[in-house]
Amino acid sequence: MSLLLALSISTGILSGLLVWFTGLFDIASWLAFLGATSYFASTDKGRKGLVQVWLTNFSGAVWAILIIAASTYIDTDFASYAATAVFAFCMCIQAKFSLLKFIPGTFLGAAAIFSADGQWSSAFLGLFIGAVFGFLMNYTGELLHRFCAARLPEAPVNNIKQEPPN
């Protein structure tokens, strides 16, 4: 079984469980999928990748809360533009720190806050749970792949010589 097939199987099963789980706790499943997407997009995997996704998602959420606050309390149109510019700069420059180097995770965290109409507790919880599920999707897919590779014989190689196309 290819790694892609194993990841697809585990992701399909766990995605269904994720939607069920978020429904139990009245969390928007799309918020959890942002967290899972962050994990899959991160270049670091395992526990380090999970921690990195949590930190970047949550830092992005905090930056978005600050943008909303600055835009709300400084009552001009220009304030929202200026706050977005300043805090977007901060969202990128924080990548100087190793655990905050995953800039897309930061922007996904901010997107969660903006899309959740500032309902930060739901956004934080959805991102957290989603990242855990992303980790589990990847981990169980790799386990399934290794299990099948160790137990199933490889497909026979076709020894028939093929003519090159004209």
N, C-alpha and C positions, 0 to 999 in steps of 0.2 A: 504494500500500500504506500502510495506516495505521501510525502509530508503534507502537500497541499490537500489531498483527499482527507487525511487524518485531521488536519486543522479545520477543514470544512465540516466534517462530521461533529467534532467537539463544539465548534462555534454554533452550528445549527441547534444542537441539543441545548447548550447552555444559554443561547439567545432566547429560546422558548421559556426556559426556567427563569431567566432574567425578567422577562415581561410578566410572568406569573408573580415573581417575588416583589417587583416594584408595585404591582397592583395590590398586593396584600397590605402594603404600607402607604398606599396613596401617593406614590412618587411617580412623576412623569417618566415613563420608560425612555423617552428620547434623551433625557438628562443622563441616565445611566449609560446609554449608548455613546454619548460624548466621552464619558470616562473610558469605556471599553475601546473606542476608536483611538483615544489618546495612547492607551497602552500598546495597541497594535502599531501605531505610527512611530512610537518611540524606538530609537536605535538600541537602547539598553533594554535588556530583558531580565527576567528573574526578579528577585527582591529589590535589587538596585533600581531596575526599571520601574517597578511598581512605586517605590518611594519617590523616584524622580517625577513620575506622572502625578502623584498626589501633590507634591510640592508645587509643580508648575501649574496644575489645574487650580489649586487653591490660591496661589499667588495671583493668577490671572483674575480669579473671582474677586479677590480683594482690590486689585487695581480697578476693576469694573465698578465695584461699590464706591471707590473713591471718585471715579469719573461721575457717577450718578450724584454723589453728594456734592461735589464741586459745582456741577451743573445746576443743581437744585438751589443751593444756597447763594450762589452768585447769579442773580437774576438777569442775565443778558444772553442773547444767542451766542455771542462770541465766547462766553465762558465754557460752553459745552465743547466748542471746537478747540479752544486752548487746553482744556482739561484732557481731552482725548489725545491731543498731540503730545503733551507732557507725559501723560501716563503710558501711552504707547511706546514712547522712548524708554521709559523705565522698564516696561515689559520686555523689551529687547536687551537693554544693557545689563539686566540682572543675569543674563546668560554667561557673564564673566565667571559666575560661580558654578562649579561642576554640576551640582545637583539641580541647578536651575537652567541648564543649557538647552533644554528642550522647549524652544520658543513656540512651536505650534501648540504644545500643551498649555502654555500660558494664555494664548489667544482663545483656545477652546474653553478654558475656564472662564474667561471674560464673556465669551459668547453665551455660555450657560446662564450667567447672571442677567445679561441683557435680554435674552430670550425668555427667561423665567420671570420677567417683569420685576426684577429686584428681589424675588423671594429667595433670599440667600440660603436659608436653612435647607430648603428642598433642593436647591442647586448643589450645595456642598454634599449633601447626603447622596444624591443621584450620581455625582461625579465619583465619590468615594466607592460606592457599591459597584459602579460600572467598571472602574479600574480593577477592582478585585475580580470581577467576572472576566475582564479581558485577560488578566493574568491566568485565571483558571482555564479559559478557552485555549490559550497558547500552551500552557503546561500540559493539559490533558491531551491535546492534539499531538504534542511531541511524545508523550508517553505511549499513546496508541500507535504512533508511527514506529517507535522503537520496539514495542511489543510485537507488532506484525512483522517487522524486519527480522527479528530474532526467531520467530516461530514459523513463518511462511517461506517456502522455497521461492527463489526468484523465478520469474517467468522465463521459459526457455527462449533462447535467442534464435531468431529465424536465420537459418544458414543458407537460404536460397539467395543466390546472386541476382541482383536486380540490374537490368540494363539501364544505363544512364539515359535520361530523356533527350530526345533529338531536338 
